[in-house]
Amino acid sequence: MNKRYIILIFILSLIILSIPSCSKPAPDNENPISPNDKDIAMNIIDSENNIKKIQAHTQRKAFKLEDIIDEKFEKALAMGGLGEVEYIEDGYFKAIGNDIDYTNEDGKMIIRDVKGVMINPPKGSITDAYYYMSNYLEEGDVLFILLDGFGYHQYKYAIENGYLPFLEKQTEATKALSVYKPVTNAGLAAIITGLYPIENGIYSRKQRELKVDSIFKVAKDLGKKSIYIEGDIGILKTEIEPMLNLDNTGDGFTDDEVYKSTMEAIEKDYDFVFTHFHGIDDSGHNYGDLSLETMEFINKVDTYVEEIVSKWNGKVIITADHGMHSTEDGGDHGEFRYEDMVVPYIIIDGGNQFE
């Protein structure tokens, strides 16, 4: 056998040996859903814990919530992939392919592809902000401060460790439930429309066109002088153009510019100011939700909020679009878990009593 045939046989052997390895599934840690749980179909949580992960392929028959968890609950709600929200009453779950669906006792489909169930959910929702803003605008001026990516667990941790001296002095924040998917587009849309994603049309990072009117239309109809202050990009298309703020200082964040623009807006006697700080979310992604760097940034934002509120003479509403959970290399959000789904909700009166 000559040398050419030997080389050819060697190459063919390598190709044959490589075929099985190409068909192997990717390692679990390459799956973006959750390490070691790539088949998760549904998470069960409460407002302080991630309770149980349900995999569709392990469920061979219909099951009820009370049959699979030990925790006692008075209420529970389910959320679907398009942002559907339903309180669970006289129904059961069943696996259909890779999904888990929720049906009533008669087998009628209520939610297809349930992403999660929360037991004993908070009374409040980020959708409440729209109705509070609407009512307060009828009576006077309103300042809304959106702290992007600020979970309730971060709020409590920051207070316990001395990073929220101003907000700590206010009435304790209530817990509010975000929407699925807990990302900025969907959370912002829920806040400014008062509707869940299935109703307002924004259920992921991909959508920007609202199907309904927003709070900016309400303010316009009331004759309010309004301004919408954003970071360096517009998130959604709304009735008024956002005032964008570039990172002019080059520190990697736009919050100092957003703070400055908000203070200027107050000086110009706007009736309705909607301000969106992004830095807590940015820091959480880079360093982690409870990292020293993120806590120090939360402390910086706390000083911004204190100064802004001290100059405002109307109602102030402060909340977040979603929270943030820890990952191996920082933080992330977008999953049905308590860190992403539960945020603080604060209402205070502005004015010089804070000076």
KAJOCOR-V573618 format. One record per residue. N is the residue number from 1. RES is the residue in one small letter. PSI is psi as a letter, one per 20 degrees, with the letter a starting at -180 (* if undefined). OMEGA is omega in whole degrees, -180 to 180 (NA if undefined). NEAR is the number of other ideal C-beta (glycine too) atoms within 12 Angstrom. Layout:
# KAJOCOR-V573618
N&RES&PSI&OMEGA&NEAR + N&RES&PSI&OMEGA&NEAR
This chain:
# KAJOCOR-V573618
1&m&p&-177&9 + 2&n&r&-174&8 + 3&k&h&-179&9 + 4&r&g&-179&10 + 5&y&h&179&11 + 6&i&g&179&12 + 7&i&g&-179&13 + 8&l&g&179&14 + 9&i&h&180&15 + 10&f&g&-180&15 + 11&i&g&179&14 + 12&l&h&179&14 + 13&s&g&178&13 + 14&l&g&180&13 + 15&i&g&-179&14 + 16&i&g&180&13 + 17&l&h&-177&12 + 18&s&i&-175&13 + 19&i&g&179&12 + 20&p&h&-178&9 + 21&s&h&179&12 + 22&c&h&-177&11 + 23&s&i&180&8 + 24&k&q&178&10 + 25&p&q&179&12 + 26&a&q&177&12 + 27&p&q&-177&10 + 28&d&h&-175&15 + 29&n&i&174&16 + 30&e&i&-178&13 + 31&n&p&-175&15 + 32&p&i&-176&15 + 33&i&g&180&25 + 34&s&p&-179&26 + 35&p&p&176&19 + 36&n&j&-178&14 + 37&d&l&-173&24 + 38&k&i&179&21 + 39&d&j&180&23 + 40&i&p&175&32 + 41&a&h&-172&36 + 42&m&p&175&44 + 43&n&q&174&36 + 44&i&p&-175&40 + 45&i&r&161&41 + 46&d&a&-173&30 + 47&s&i&-180&35 + 48&e&i&-175&22 + 49&n&q&167&20 + 50&n&o&-167&32 + 51&i&g&-174&28 + 52&k&q&177&28 + 53&k&p&-178&30 + 54&i&p&178&35 + 55&q&p&-173&23 + 56&a&h&-173&26 + 57&h&i&178&17 + 58&t&i&-179&19 + 59&q&o&-176&28 + 60&r&i&180&11 + 61&k&r&179&12 + 62&a&q&180&21 + 63&f&q&176&26 + 64&k&q&-175&22 + 65&l&g&-177&35 + 66&e&i&180&20 + 67&d&i&-173&15 + 68&i&i&176&25 + 69&i&q&180&27 + 70&d&h&-177&12 + 71&e&q&177&22 + 72&k&q&178&13 + 73&f&q&177&22 + 74&e&h&178&14 + 75&k&q&175&21 + 76&a&q&176&32 + 77&l&q&179&39 + 78&a&q&177&40 + 79&m&p&-180&46 + 80&g&r&-176&33 + 81&g&h&177&30 + 82&l&j&177&25 + 83&g&j&177&41 + 84&e&q&177&29 + 85&v&p&179&37 + 86&e&p&172&32 + 87&y&q&-175&24 + 88&i&o&179&32 + 89&e&p&175&17 + 90&d&l&180&17 + 91&g&r&-178&29 + 92&y&r&-179&30 + 93&f&q&175&39 + 94&k&q&-179&28 + 95&a&p&175&27 + 96&i&o&-176&21 + 97&g&c&178&14 + 98&n&j&-177&21 + 99&d&q&170&26 + 100&i&p&-177&40 + 101&d&q&177&33 + 102&y&p&-179&43 + 103&t&r&175&27 + 104&n&a&-176&22 + 105&e&h&180&14 + 106&d&j&179&10 + 107&g&j&178&14 + 108&k&p&-179&15 + 109&m&p&177&21 + 110&i&g&176&28 + 111&i&p&173&36 + 112&r&p&179&27 + 113&d&m&178&29 + 114&v&p&180&43 + 115&k&h&-179&43 + 116&g&r&176&48 + 117&v&p&174&46 + 118&m&p&175&44 + 119&i&q&-178&32 + 120&n&l&-176&28 + 121&p&q&175&32 + 122&p&q&177&29 + 123&k&h&-176&15 + 124&g&q&176&26 + 125&s&q&176&34 + 126&i&h&176&50 + 127&t&h&179&36 + 128&d&h&-176&29 + 129&a&h&-180&44 + 130&y&g&-176&37 + 131&y&h&175&23 + 132&y&g&178&32 + 133&m&g&-180&43 + 134&s&g&-179&30 + 135&n&g&-179&20 + 136&y&h&179&30 + 137&l&h&177&34 + 138&e&h&-177&21 + 139&e&h&-176&16 + 140&g&b&-176&21 + 141&d&q&-177&32 + 142&v&p&172&41 + 143&l&p&177&41 + 144&f&p&179&50 + 145&i&o&179&45 + 146&l&o&179&49 + 147&l&n&-174&51 + 148&d&p&174&45 + 149&g&k&-176&48 + 150&f&n&-179&57 + 151&g&q&179&48 + 152&y&h&180&37 + 153&h&h&175&34 + 154&q&g&178&47 + 155&y&g&-179&41 + 156&k&g&180&29 + 157&y&g&180&29 + 158&a&g&178&36 + 159&i&g&-178&26 + 160&e&h&-177&14 + 161&n&j&171&20 + 162&g&k&-178&16 + 163&y&i&-179&30 + 164&l&m&-176&35 + 165&p&h&-180&20 + 166&f&g&-177&30 + 167&l&h&177&36 + 168&e&h&-178&25 + 169&k&i&-179&17 + 170&q&r&174&28 + 171&t&p&-175&15 + 172&e&p&180&18 + 173&a&q&170&32 + 174&t&r&177&27 + 175&k&p&177&33 + 176&a&q&-179&39 + 177&l&p&175&44 + 178&s&a&-179&56 + 179&v&r&173&51 + 180&y&p&12&45 + 181&k&p&-177&37 + 182&p&m&176&47 + 183&v&r&-171&36 + 184&t&g&-178&45 + 185&n&g&-177&34 + 186&a&g&-180&44 + 187&g&g&178&50 + 188&l&g&-180&48 + 189&a&g&179&46 + 190&a&h&-180&48 + 191&i&g&-173&50 + 192&i&i&177&45 + 193&t&h&-177&38 + 194&g&j&-176&28 + 195&l&q&178&32 + 196&y&r&-177&35 + 197&p&h&-180&39 + 198&i&h&-178&30 + 199&e&h&-177&23 + 200&n&i&175&34 + 201&g&j&-178&27 + 202&i&o&-175&39 + 203&y&j&177&35 + 204&s&a&178&24 + 205&r&i&-173&23 + 206&k&h&-174&15 + 207&q&q&177&25 + 208&r&i&-176&23 + 209&e&o&176&16 + 210&l&q&177&32 + 211&k&i&-176&21 + 212&v&r&177&27 + 213&d&q&-180&23 + 214&s&a&179&39 + 215&i&h&179&44 + 216&f&h&174&36 + 217&k&g&177&24 + 218&v&g&-180&32 + 219&a&g&179&33 + 220&k&g&-180&21 + 221&d&h&178&17 + 222&l&i&180&23 + 223&g&k&-178&12 + 224&k&p&174&30 + 225&k&o&-170&20 + 226&s&q&174&37 + 227&i&p&180&37 + 228&y&o&-174&37 + 229&i&o&-176&39 + 230&e&r&173&32 + 231&g&c&-174&34 + 232&d&i&177&24 + 233&i&q&174&18 + 234&g&p&-177&21 + 235&i&g&-179&34 + 236&l&q&174&38 + 237&k&o&-178&22 + 238&t&r&-175&34 + 239&e&h&174&24 + 240&i&q&179&28 + 241&e&p&178&15 + 242&p&q&172&30 + 243&m&o&-177&29 + 244&l&q&-179&22 + 245&n&o&177&32 + 246&l&q&178&19 + 247&d&m&-176&20 + 248&n&h&-179&17 + 249&t&i&178&15 + 250&g&k&-180&10 + 251&d&j&179&16 + 252&g&i&-179&21 + 253&f&q&178&32 + 254&t&j&-174&34 + 255&d&h&178&42 + 256&d&h&177&28 + 257&e&h&177&31 + 258&v&g&177&43 + 259&y&g&-180&34 + 260&k&g&180&23 + 261&s&h&179&34 + 262&t&g&178&39 + 263&m&h&178&27 + 264&e&h&179&21 + 265&a&h&178&29 + 266&i&h&179&31 + 267&e&h&-178&15 + 268&k&j&172&17 + 269&d&l&171&18 + 270&y&q&178&32 + 271&d&h&-178&30 + 272&f&o&179&42 + 273&v&p&178&45 + 274&f&o&-173&45 + 275&t&p&-176&44 + 276&h&o&175&47 + 277&f&p&-177&43 + 278&h&i&-167&38 + 279&g&h&179&40 + 280&i&g&177&53 + 281&d&g&-179&45 + 282&d&g&-180&31 + 283&s&h&179&36 + 284&g&g&177&41 + 285&h&g&-175&31 + 286&n&h&-170&23 + 287&y&i&-177&28 + 288&g&q&-173&28 + 289&d&h&-178&41 + 290&l&j&-178&33 + 291&s&r&177&27 + 292&l&g&-179&17 + 293&e&g&180&25 + 294&t&h&178&38 + 295&m&h&178&30 + 296&e&h&177&22 + 297&f&h&175&41 + 298&i&h&177&47 + 299&n&h&178&28 + 300&k&g&180&30 + 301&v&h&177&47 + 302&d&h&178&37 + 303&t&h&176&23 + 304&y&g&-178&34 + 305&v&g&179&44 + 306&e&g&-179&30 + 307&e&g&180&24 + 308&i&g&-177&39 + 309&v&h&-179&39 + 310&s&h&-179&23 + 311&k&i&-175&30 + 312&w&p&-176&38 + 313&n&j&179&23 + 314&g&b&178&30 + 315&k&q&178&31 + 316&v&p&175&43 + 317&i&p&-179&46 + 318&i&p&175&45 + 319&t&a&-179&49 + 320&a&r&177&51 + 321&d&h&-179&48 + 322&h&r&177&50 + 323&g&b&-175&49 + 324&m&p&175&50 + 325&h&r&-178&33 + 326&s&q&172&28 + 327&t&r&-178&27 + 328&e&h&-176&11 + 329&d&k&178&13 + 330&g&c&-179&23 + 331&g&r&-180&34 + 332&d&r&177&31 + 333&h&r&-178&40 + 334&g&j&180&37 + 335&e&q&176&35 + 336&f&n&178&46 + 337&r&q&-170&44 + 338&y&h&-180&38 + 339&e&h&-179&40 + 340&d&h&-167&48 + 341&m&i&-177&49 + 342&v&p&-176&44 + 343&v&r&176&47 + 344&p&q&178&45 + 345&y&o&-173&40 + 346&i&p&173&39 + 347&i&p&179&30 + 348&i&r&174&32 + 349&d&p&178&24 + 350&g&r&176&32 + 351&g&r&-173&20 + 352&n&j&176&12 + 353&q&i&180&16 + 354&f&i&-179&22 + 355&e&*&NA&12
